[in-house]
């Protein structure tokens, strides 16, 4: 059964970083801010929610997916990035519906349940 993409109200990208990659994350942050109409979340220096290491969130509309995701593919500076839809099902959005650039990190899915 195919699922209706109308249920996707937006997307989130989670850009992961640590002390060694914080400057690269800042450059990606600057590029996102300069090139796209996105909502950039706070920087979390430590694990928060289901996320195992520091990260910031980028919220963007479905209309930007076709330009923003390719930009991240080419400009992610070797950072690990989770991209997922917002459908109202947090667990499925962070697992079954997720797209990873770089390494797939182990999320704390219990936090979302």
CORQUI-V691826 format. One record per backbone hydrogen bond with DSSP energy under -0.5 kcal/mol. CO is the residue of the C=O (numbers start at 1). NH is the residue of the N-H. E is the energy in kcal/mol with one decimal. If there is no record, write none. Layout:
[[CO | NH | E] [CO | NH | E]]
This chain:
[[4 | 7 | -1.4] [5 | 8 | -2.0] [7 | 9 | -0.8] [10 | 86 | -2.4] [11 | 60 | -2.6] [12 | 84 | -2.7] [13 | 15 | -0.6] [13 | 58 | -2.7] [14 | 16 | -0.7] [14 | 82 | -2.0] [15 | 56 | -1.4] [18 | 21 | -0.7] [18 | 22 | -0.8] [19 | 22 | -0.6] [21 | 25 | -2.3] [22 | 26 | -2.1] [23 | 27 | -1.9] [24 | 28 | -2.2] [25 | 29 | -2.5] [26 | 30 | -2.5] [27 | 31 | -2.3] [28 | 32 | -2.6] [29 | 33 | -2.4] [30 | 34 | -2.4] [31 | 35 | -1.8] [32 | 36 | -2.0] [36 | 38 | -1.4] [38 | 40 | -0.6] [39 | 41 | -0.5] [39 | 59 | -2.8] [43 | 45 | -0.6] [44 | 55 | -1.7] [48 | 51 | -2.2] [50 | 108 | -2.4] [51 | 48 | -0.8] [54 | 17 | -2.2] [55 | 44 | -2.6] [56 | 15 | -2.6] [57 | 41 | -3.5] [58 | 13 | -2.4] [59 | 39 | -2.4] [60 | 11 | -2.7] [61 | 64 | -1.5] [61 | 65 | -0.5] [62 | 65 | -1.1] [64 | 67 | -1.5] [64 | 68 | -3.3] [65 | 69 | -1.7] [67 | 71 | -1.6] [68 | 72 | -2.5] [69 | 73 | -2.4] [70 | 74 | -1.7] [71 | 75 | -1.6] [72 | 76 | -0.9] [76 | 79 | -1.9] [80 | 16 | -2.4] [81 | 101 | -2.7] [82 | 14 | -3.1] [83 | 99 | -2.8] [84 | 12 | -2.7] [85 | 87 | -0.6] [86 | 9 | -2.8] [86 | 10 | -0.6] [88 | 90 | -0.7] [89 | 93 | -2.9] [90 | 94 | -1.9] [91 | 95 | -0.9] [92 | 95 | -0.6] [92 | 97 | -3.0] [95 | 98 | -1.3] [99 | 83 | -3.1] [101 | 81 | -2.7] [103 | 105 | -0.7] [105 | 107 | -0.8] [107 | 109 | -1.5] [108 | 111 | -1.3] [109 | 112 | -1.5] [109 | 113 | -0.8] [110 | 113 | -0.8]]
